[in-house]
Amino acid sequence: MSIHSDLSFSDSLKSKQRQAFYEGHKNIALLMILVMFLFPLFGVYISGLLGAALGMGLSIAAYLLTPYVKSTLDSQE
């Protein structure tokens, strides 16, 4: 399954689209693995439990929104 350059926001949230995106972009997938683990840890270090929750929320948002943002930036070029 390929990612379309005109990927809509709702389509980018679908599991199959996200999986296809990360399979096609291995470097971004590795970066997202780091983000998923490090953001909550940085949050704990900076401000405790509230920071951990905020870090977890930001990492999940980054994981979900990266395919849409990347396709949007690619279509503008």
Phi, psi and omega in degrees: 000131181256154178271130179276149178288341178259040181294124179279164181299315181293325177291327182291340179275353180283141185300318182295319179295317180295318179297316179297321179297310183290332174290328180276344182232077185298321180295319178292323178297318177295319177298319180293327175299316177297317180298316182299326180271323188277324182302311178298323179294317176298322178298317177297316181297320184281313186216024174078214187296320178297319177296323177296317178295318178295317178298320178294317178297317178294321180292321178293318178298318179297318180298318182284325187268344183302314179301320180293314181297317180297316180292326178293315179294323178292325181286339179282342182281000000 
